Amino acid sequence: MSTCDRVFTHEVLIDGESMMRFQSLREAKWFCEGKTGTKIIKLEAPKKKSDYQKAYDAVGECLF
């Protein structure tokens, strides 16, 4: 898996400044343990294209 395939779902802010992004809420909570002034925000997930839509974009309409 390359870094381009990662989907970050949560971001940690410390005193209002973006620090790190995480792939799960559990990872974000673990990072925040023992730190003061942290806030976890949920990021919008990108919409995934279906296999059909990917093929349509690559090849175009298939006429039978």
N, C-alpha and C positions, 0 to 999 in steps of 0.2 A: 504494500500500500504506500503510495507516495503521499507527500504532505498536501498535495492539491486535493486529495480525496477526503481529507478530514472535514468533519462537520462539527463546528463548535456550537454548543448549545447554551453555555453560560459564561459570563465574564465577571471577574472579581474587580471591584473598585476599592482602593484604599484611600481614604480621605478625599473621595471624589475623583481620583486619578486612576485611569485604567491600568491594571497591572498584568493580568494574565487571562487567557481564555481556556475553557475546558470543554471536554466532550461529554461530560455528565455532571449532574448536580452533586453526586457523591464526591467526585474529584475536587470540585470547587469548595465544598464544605470541609474536606480534609485539609486543603490549602489554608483555609481561614482559621483553623484551630489555633488558639493562642495568640492571634493577632487582633489588635484593637482597631476600630474605625473601618472595618471591612463591610462591604455590601455586595451581595450576589445579585446579578440581574440576568434574566432570561433573554437570550438572543432569538431573533426570528430565524426559523429554519428555512433554508432555500427550498423552493419547490422542485421536486425531483421529476424528471421526464420519464415517461413510460418507455419501454423498449420499442413499442410501436412508434411513438413520437420521435425517438432517436433515429430509427430507420427511415421514417418519412422525411426528416430533415436532411439525412445523408443522401437518399436516393430520389425521393419525390414520390408522387402518387403511383400506386401499383394498379394497373388496369388488367383485369382478368378477361 
